Amino acid sequence: MNPRLQVKFELAAALCGPLFVIGYIIFWAVLGHNVPPPSPGYSAQELVANYYGKYHDDILLGMVGCAVVGILYLPWCAQLAVQMKRVEGDAHILSNIELLGGGITAWLLAECPAIWALAASEPTSNPDLVQLTHRHAWFVYDLTYLITTVEMVACGVFALVYSKSRALFPAWAGWVAIIGGVSFLPLCAIAYVTSGPFALNGGWNFFFVFGIWLFWFSTFTVYMLKDILKRLQDKAPAHETAPFASGALSR
């Protein structure tokens, strides 16, 4: 394959990450009315009255959209693994963990919205069944956090180990990844509490956890794109780079 075309494929895969985040903000956060999510303390009737019945059309469209755009996280993870592999050389353990963890996370990012869409499809027919479906999706979404934690910790260890030689990410970004991944641990509490910071809509288990994940994702995306764009420029044909070179020489 043409080396420049290959880098363009990598750029497209990396850009799937920002598209995923933008899509998820629109479909999950805005249309899904999930900032914050409905109280886990709602009874079945309250959940239908205050959420699924009240925002039925928005939620159904939003969750269907999420089930589509959630998979865009997968190409981003695959591209991150490719860039990590180049630096790791023959040892691919960290990049493999990132790829597997990210791939399964992508599935969850699509699967759980599909379950919420099911709950929204007929919200008034059986409130108890709606509540069970809704809570099932949230338990899968949050309690499988370790899949994403191992992905982020692998990225963090990678950034720390290779922060000086063949650097792709700065060391501080590695600490963001590790701290972010470990911060998911209190998500276990959603099985026991329905209010407070460790509830699924609480200050820690919702706002902090999702916030630090977004900061990690944004940080790594910036450095991924910087590396790809540099490689794209390096592989530019001579007729594309010559004018710039001659201009520089004339100055």
Beta strands, then each sheet from edge to edge (+ up, - down):
end
